Every structure is written in structure tokens, then in C-alpha cells.
């Protein structure tokens, strides 16, 4: 990062840093920029990374449950998983409880890759958040996680399943502003 964050408007623009939506957008953009080089070799970048994390840390979710949890269109999830399978990071295995279904399971390579990526992403996040001290970072992360859980749980039309659920009874097609 090195330079001071831009806090004043540029080229005649109003200062929107006090606006919640603008701040979220700016932080999301900065996050994508910070982790893009770390995730450059992961199929579909950050989306692939999040999917790999959900699989490695989950309990063999099925494709529909993953799509619902990650709020990814089912069709997109199919291609994303195809890419992760081709990269040797996950496998589709028959579900012993229901042979009509397949569980998504991490390979050893996928687990090792995630461990390495987590370390690198964490370093990029620490750099991004370096303008606040460690205690503030911990509070920020805890509050952000709580907000994310609350919003996800209460989102109208949001999935009513957990990552390891056998099914997801919600339509997981992308809503406005999602892809």
C-alpha cells in the first residue's frame, strides 16, 4: 500500500467516504486488488478460493448446497466445480447415503493449496487493514463476520441451508447485484 488512503474527493467529486455503501464498495475493490495476485492461479480467482474453502472446511456438501451457501448460480457452480476438478483441487464422489447425489470433496492437493492460500490471503488482508491496529482489526473482523451471518440468515429469498446440508430449498439463482 505505502501511500495514505484517499480521503478527499478527486476531480470535483463529493467526499463519499462517510457513505456506508461507498465505503463497502471501496473496501471490496481494495480487497479484490489486494488478493488478486495471490489468487491468480486459482480457477475463477476469489470465487474459486471461497468454494475451495467451503469444501475443505465443510463436510462433503453437494453442489446445490454449495451454490446456495456461496450464492452462486447453479449453472455457474457446475462450471466452477469443473474447473476445480480439472485443477485437481476437489472431486465429485457418489454420496453413500444417496447414490443419485454427489458430494464435493477436497483432494489432498486442494487441502494443501487452501492452507497455503489462506496464509497468503491473510498477509494481503493484514496489509489492507494495516491502517488500523491489531485490536481494531480483530473487532472489525468479528463485527463483519457477525453482520455477514445475520444478513445471510435473514436475507429474503436467501438459502435456508448450511454448507453441509443435503439439500437447499431456496432458489439460488443470482439476485440483483449478484453473479
N, C-alpha and C positions, 0 to 999 in steps of 0.2 A: 504494500500500500504506500507507505512512505510519505505521501502528501496529506495535508489536512483535508478532512471531508468538506465537500462543497456545502455550505450552509446558506449562502446568499443566492438570490436569483441571478440568472445569467441572461444576457441579451434581452433585457426588458421584461423578463418573466416575473411573475409574482412569486414570493417565497412561500412554497407549499410544504415546507418541512414540518409544520405543525399539523398538517392534514394526515389523518390516520391512513387513509387509502394510499396517498402518495408515499408515505413512509414505508408501508408494507411493500409497495411496488419497487421502491428504490432498494430496499433490503433484499428482496427476491432477486432483483437484477444483479446486485453486488454478489450475492451468494452464487448465482449461476456462473458469473465471471470467475469467482474465486475457485470453484471446484471444477470448472470445465477442463482444465489441463489434466487434473487428477483422473477424471472420468472419461478422458478422450478415447481410451481403448475398450471401454465397457460398451457392449451393444446398447444402443439408444441412450447412452450417457446417463444422466441423473435418473431417468425413469427406469433404466435397466439396473442401476445401482440400488434403487429403492425396492425393486422387485426381488433382486437377489437377496437383499437384507430380510425382506418379508419371508422368503423361502427358507433361508438359512436359520433364522431365529424362530420360525414357525414350526408347525407340526404337520408337515405334508399337506398344505392346503390344496384344494382343487383349483382349477383355472378360473371358475366363476367366482369363487370366494376371493381369490387374489384380485380379480378385476374390480369387484365391489369394494374391497378394503382400500385398494390404491386409487379407486375412482378412475379407472381406465376402461374405455370402451372394450367390450368383449372381443371384438374383431381385432382391435389394436393389441390386446393382450395375447391373442393367438400368435401374431407375428413377433411380438416381443419375446415370448417364450421360445418360439422357433429360433430366434437369434441367440438366446441364452443357451439353448440346447446345442446349437451349432458351435458355440464357443466352448462347450464342454463345462459349463458352469452349473447347469441343472439338468435333470432328467424327468421325463414323464413316466411314471410307473403305475401299473394297474393297482387300484385300491383293493386290498384283500377283502374288505368288507362289502364291496360292490364292484364287481368286475366291469360294469358299464362306465365306471369313472376312473380317472387317472389322478394320482396325487403328483404334485410338483415337489421334487426332492433335490436338494443341493448335492452336487458331487463333492468329492474331497477338494478338487481344484476350486470349485465355487466357494467352499468354506474358507480355504486359504486365501483366495483372492479377496473375499469380503474383509477378512481380518486385516490384510494389507491396505485395502482401500479405506477402511474405517480410520486407520492410523493417519493416512494422508489427508483424508477429508477433515478429520479433527484438527490437524495442523492448519489447514486452509481456513477452517471456521475460527480458530483461535486468532489467526492473523486478521480476519474480517472483524472480529469483535475486540480487537486489541485497543480500541478507543475507550473501552470500559474495563474496570479492574476485574480480577478473578471472581470476587464475591458477587459483583454485579452480573457477571456472565452467568454464574450459577443461578441467580434469581431470575434473570432474563430467560434462560433455558427452561427453568421449572414453570414459569408463568406461560411461556409459549407452548410448552407441552400440554399444560392444563387447558389452555384455550383451544388448542387443536383437538384434544379429546372431546371437550364439551361441544365444540362446533360440529365435529364429525358425528357424535352421538345424537345431536339434536337437529341435524340438517334435514330439512324437509326433502323427502324423496331419497335420502341417503340410505346406504345399505344398512340392514339390520343384522349384520353378521360380523363375526370376528374373523381374523385371518385363518383360524383353523376350523372354521365352520364347514360342515359338509355341504351346505347349500346357502344360497343367498337369495332372499325373497324380494330383493329390490331390483328395479331396472337399473343397470349400471352404465347405460349409455351416457355420454358426456352431456352435462347440462350447460347452460350459458356460461361461457368463460372457461370451460374445461375442455381438454382434448385428450 
